[in-house]
Amino acid sequence: MGEPETASPAAAPVQANSAPENAGPPMLTTAHPLPFDDSEPFAQTAAAVAMAEEEPLPEYRRSIWMRLLALFILFVIVAFSVFCIIWDIRKGSTAGGYRAGDIIKVVIVQQKKPEGADSELMDAQGRYTFQGIAETVMPSIAEIYTYKDGAAVGSGSGIILTADGFIATNAHVVSGAENYSVHLFDAEQDDKPYDAVLVGHDKKTDLAVLKISAKNLKPATLGDSDEAQLGETVCALGNPAGLSGSITTGIISGMNRKVRAESTNYKMDCFQTDAAISPGNSGGALVNLYGQVIGITSSKYRSNILLADGAYEGLGFAITINEALPILTELMEKGYVGGRVRIGIQFYDNDQACSAAAADGKTVPKELEGKGVLVMRVDEDSDLSKTSFKPGDWILEMNGKAVTDYDSINEAIEGCGAGDTVHCRCARILDDGSVKKFEIDFRLMEDQSGDY
């Protein structure tokens, strides 16, 4: 028969705090099983690593890493700032984020004359009193000082064109200077001089634009100079002889005066006025009684009826704003006036040449009297210098038109652009007094210098 079943010995219960015989010192217990197994040492290692990965970094180690990260970010910020500063220095001076040579888009609005009074400083027709002009317009006028080699070389006036610091003035005010300082008459602005950047200048029209780093300036209100009338009351605002914040009054004494700039002899459309315009007023505003700028005053414009030794009393001129505004806009946008060309010569007109010859005890040949201009210098970079033409030669005709002075030369090349060819008839006085005539062709050059 089958074997009787043998009962298995009962498993001894495990006492939580009991120790087997011959056991060593009691082990510490924990609420969680420890990942150790004497029979599987590799399993112990893997389990220990897994637990270590799950445990967060100690607080002090986390703090060290956060500090290192913060220091790295700070280093990057400082390095980038230093780079920007060095780059800005290498690129040149700026004013309000503007750098000379930047190309921008500018829109300046002209206004019609207002109707009706809106201030106790106005009459019923909306015209300001002289006091009203001073209070309303003077904050839009600037006082300009120029320096070279650390020394003051001149002063003038300016008109604020935009709230961010573009200022119109005359080219002769900034000519020959290296640094420019602008003072404002606006009580709401800081009473401090501003360093200015020369945006561009155009000696042909005697206009220039400066830029200062400022905000919330009060731009001048520009009027329509075509609406001005003969006999209309006007005020001239500026900085005559360094007397800042000056205002003089008068009337429009003449309209549509074609007046020459002393530096270039180029004719501009100007108002004639008996309002006092003195050195230092140049670049200031000629304003109607509506507080609108209708002209830019200039002490360097003169009429060809003026005496050689000075100006007549009560005879001043201002470039009409309608004539000036397109030039100023181009200067603000590009830094120069497009379409300008130059020949690359310095010359005497015919009358000057005859007078200079007489002063040297010489005579101009009969066949050249009243004909041509005497060229004293030819620029090396001009196309004319590559021809047989030499300093001391005469230019008699350009493109088939007789030339005797500045105006006739401008008329001869009117409509020509940079790179266009000009045909010239020329003359040379030989050693025996005879005249040799010859013809040449040369190309005109683009002129972005503003020096004309």
SULTADA-V241247 format. One record per pair of residues at least 24 apart in sequence whose ideal C-beta (glycine too) atoms are under 8 Angstrom apart, sorted by the first residue. I is the first residue (numbers start at 1). J is the second residue. Records with the same first field share a line. If there is no record, write none. Layout:
# SULTADA-V241247
I = J, J
This chain:
# SULTADA-V241247
93 = 195, 197
94 = 197, 213
95 = 165, 194, 195, 196, 197, 211, 212, 213
96 = 164, 165, 211, 212, 213, 214, 215
97 = 213
98 = 165, 197, 199, 211
99 = 197
100 = 197, 198, 199, 200, 335
101 = 335
102 = 335
103 = 333, 334, 335
104 = 332, 333
105 = 333
106 = 162, 166, 329, 332, 333
108 = 161, 162, 222, 325, 328, 329
109 = 222
110 = 222, 223, 224, 321, 322, 325
111 = 221, 222, 223, 224, 292
112 = 223, 224, 227
113 = 223, 227, 288, 290, 292
114 = 290
126 = 290
127 = 289, 290
128 = 289, 290, 291
130 = 235, 247, 249
132 = 291
133 = 235, 237, 247, 287, 289, 291
134 = 237, 247
136 = 291
137 = 220, 221, 235, 237, 285, 287, 291, 293
138 = 185, 237, 245, 247
139 = 184, 185, 186, 187, 188, 218
140 = 186, 217, 218, 219, 220, 221, 285, 293
141 = 185, 220, 237, 238, 239, 245, 284, 285
142 = 167, 169, 182, 183, 184, 185
143 = 182, 183, 184, 185, 239, 244, 245
144 = 169, 173, 174, 180, 181, 182, 183, 196, 210, 239, 283
145 = 180, 181, 182, 183, 193
146 = 173, 174, 176, 177, 179, 180, 181
147 = 177, 178, 179, 180, 181
148 = 176, 177, 178, 179
149 = 178
153 = 177
155 = 239, 242, 280
156 = 238, 239, 280, 281, 282, 283, 284
157 = 237, 238, 239, 280, 281, 282, 283, 284, 285, 297
158 = 182, 210, 283, 284
159 = 220, 283, 284, 285, 293, 296
160 = 184, 217, 218, 219, 220
161 = 209, 219, 220, 328, 332
162 = 217, 219
163 = 215, 216, 217, 218, 219
164 = 214, 215, 217
165 = 194, 211, 212, 213, 214, 215, 217
166 = 199, 209, 210, 211, 332
167 = 196, 209, 210, 211, 212
168 = 207, 208, 209, 283, 296, 324, 328
169 = 207, 208, 209, 210, 282, 283
170 = 206, 207, 208, 282, 283, 296, 298, 300
171 = 201, 202, 203, 205, 206, 207, 208, 263, 450
172 = 203, 206, 262, 263, 282, 298, 300
173 = 208, 282, 283
174 = 198, 201, 208, 210
175 = 201, 203, 263
180 = 210
182 = 210, 212
183 = 244
184 = 214, 217
185 = 244, 245
186 = 217, 218
188 = 216, 218
189 = 214, 217
199 = 331, 332, 335
200 = 330, 331, 332, 334, 335, 336, 337, 450
201 = 331, 450
202 = 327, 331, 336, 337, 340, 450, 452
203 = 261, 263, 264, 450, 451, 452
204 = 261, 264, 266, 337, 340, 450, 452
205 = 261, 266, 268, 319, 323, 324, 327, 337
206 = 261, 263, 264, 268, 298, 300, 301, 319
207 = 296, 319, 324, 327, 328, 331
208 = 283, 331, 450
209 = 328, 331, 332
220 = 285, 293
221 = 291, 292, 293
222 = 292, 293, 321, 325
223 = 288, 290, 292, 293, 294, 321
224 = 292, 294, 321, 322
225 = 271, 294, 295, 320, 321, 322, 323
226 = 322
228 = 252, 255, 271, 288, 294, 320
230 = 254, 255
232 = 288, 289
233 = 288, 289
234 = 271, 273, 275, 286, 287, 288, 289, 294, 295
235 = 275, 286, 287, 289
236 = 273, 275, 276, 277, 281, 284, 285, 286, 287, 297, 316, 318
237 = 284, 285, 287
238 = 280, 281, 282, 283, 284, 285, 297
239 = 280, 281, 284
240 = 276, 277, 278, 279, 280, 281
241 = 278, 279, 280
242 = 280
243 = 280
246 = 281
248 = 275, 276, 277
249 = 275
250 = 274, 275, 276, 314, 316
251 = 275
253 = 314, 315
257 = 303, 317
259 = 301, 302, 303, 317
260 = 301, 302, 303, 304
261 = 298, 300, 301
262 = 300, 301, 302
263 = 300
264 = 406, 452
265 = 406, 407
266 = 406, 410, 452
267 = 407
268 = 301, 319, 323
269 = 319, 320, 322, 323
270 = 295, 301, 317, 318, 319, 320
271 = 295, 317, 318, 320
272 = 303, 315, 316, 317
273 = 316, 317, 318
274 = 314, 315, 316
275 = 316
276 = 314, 316
277 = 316, 317, 318
286 = 318
293 = 321
294 = 318, 320, 321
295 = 319, 320, 321, 324
296 = 321, 324
335 = 448
336 = 448, 449, 450
337 = 450
339 = 417
340 = 446, 447, 448, 450, 452
341 = 413, 416, 417, 418, 420, 444, 445, 446, 447
342 = 382, 444, 445, 446, 447, 452
343 = 382, 384, 409, 413, 422, 442, 444, 445
344 = 378, 379, 381, 382, 383, 384, 385, 445
345 = 375, 377, 378, 379, 382, 384
346 = 375, 376, 377
347 = 373, 374, 375, 376, 395
348 = 373, 374, 376
349 = 373, 404, 405, 406
350 = 374, 404, 405
351 = 405
353 = 394
365 = 429, 433, 434, 435
367 = 435
368 = 394, 427, 429, 435
370 = 404
371 = 396, 402, 404
372 = 396, 402, 403, 404, 427
373 = 403, 404, 405, 409
381 = 445
382 = 442, 445
383 = 442, 443, 444, 445
384 = 440, 442
386 = 442
387 = 440, 441, 442
388 = 438, 440
389 = 424, 426, 440, 442
390 = 428
392 = 428, 429
393 = 426, 427, 428
394 = 426, 427, 428, 429
395 = 424, 425, 426
396 = 424, 425, 426, 427, 437
397 = 424, 425
398 = 422, 423, 424
399 = 423
413 = 444
416 = 444
417 = 444
418 = 444, 445, 446, 447
419 = 443, 444, 446
420 = 444
